[in-house]
């Protein structure tokens, strides 16, 4: 059976080939085909368990729509236009968290008991691209999770939907938000041990969820300046506000779309670099 040391030797050989100015074990076409094959393996595995994936994607956001959008509204605790604020926030939350989970959890298992990562490291593909394939898969999961919440939200909360002009900006923000979540997942997946999964995810998920401007516009926190600053550090805030900027013609959106996109692009780049370095360090270790 393939060993971890063999996987490390394969990655080291790929890096040596790159340092010498050569493509490791294949030309661009071969590397591209291998990359797509590695990516498809994750996609195929997910399609074989569609029920589990759909439950992960739909259940929690559906409850948020129902409780915050319907129950609290009919009880008089929220205003009539609260659904317009809630929908972009829940779409943002679902996109970022699903991409994070579907990048981090398989990676933690691959590096621990399943050992599947060893086979991928022996593929004719630079080790860094194996990590990128994990990120791309997580991004696709997050993008799907965010988009599927739109019709669900329109159905539960009511409303005529968003104008067509809103969707280019919304798709851009969802893509960047999903990629940022995948970068965070790649980072967590390379530093968290299996016995600390529960504690780590509890420490990460709750702060991300409740400081990400999901249920409220960021501008409404002006009287809580300290919490507004904390929310500004959370990348989820820029996904939520970016979707509001794309979908809503005026208030409650408070951060311009281009600002949200630039912040998410920066966050995606930083988390990707940290995650890929962590992946290579773990693979070689």
Residue, then its C-alpha position, 0 to 999 in steps of 0.5 A: x500500500x502507498x505510504x505517506x513517505x512515498x507521497x512526500x517523496x513524490x511532492x519533493x520530486x515535483x518541487x525539484x522538477x519545478x526548480x529545474x524549470x521543468x514540468x513535473x511528469x508531464x506537459x501542460x495538457x497532461x497536468x490539466x487532465x490530471x487536475x480535472x481528474x482529481x477534481x472530478x473524483x471529489x465531485x463524483x464522491x459527492x454525487x454518490x451521496x446526494x441526500x447527505x449533501x442536500x441536507x447539509x445545504x438546505x436544513x439550517x438555512x431553511x430553519x433560519x428563513x422560517x424562524x427569522x423570516x416567518x415566525x418572528x415576523x408574524x409575531x411582530x418582532x421584525x418589520x415587513x421588509x426584513x426578508x429582503x435583508x435576511x435573504x442575502x445574508x443567509x445565501x452568503x452564510x450558506x455559500x461560505x460555510x458549505x465551502x469551508x466545511x466541504x474543503x476542511x472535513x475531507x482534507x482532515x480525513x484524508x490526512x488522518x485515517x483514510x490516507x487517500x491524500x497519498x494517492x493524490x500526491x503520487x499523481x503526475x501533478x504538482x502538490x500545490x495543484x492538488x491543494x488548489x483542486x480541493x479549493x475548487x471543489x469547495x468553491x463549487x459546493x459553496x456556490x451551489x449552496x448559495x444559489x439554491x437558497x435564492x428560490x427557497x428564500x423567495x418561496x418561504x419569505x415571499x417576494x417577486x425575486x431579484x431583477x436580472x441586473x442584480x445577478x451578475x454582481x450577486x454571482x461574482x460575490x457568491x463566487x468570491x465568498x465561496x472561494x474565501x470559504x474554501x481557502x479558510x477550509x484549506x487552512x483549517x484542514x491542514x492544521x486541525x487534528x481529527x480529535x479536535x474537529x468538534x472544538x475547532x469548528x465550534x470556535x470558528x463557526x459561531x463567531x463567523x455566523x453571528x458577526x457576519x451581518x447575516x441578519x442585519x445590515x452592517x451600517x445598523x451597528x453604528x451605535x455598537x462601534x466595537x461590534x461593527x469593527x469586529x464584523x468588519x474583520x469577518x469576510x462573511x460580512x462582505x459576502x452578505x453586504x455584497x449580495x445586498x448591494x447587488x440585489x437591493x437598489x438602496x438601503x439597507x446595503x451599506x458597503x459598496x459592491x466594488x469594496x466587497x469584491x476587493x476585500x473578498x479577493x484579498x481574503x481569498x488570496x491570503x487564505x489560499x496562500x496560507x492554506x497551500x503552504x500548510x498543505x505542502x508542509x503537512x504533505x512533506x511532513 
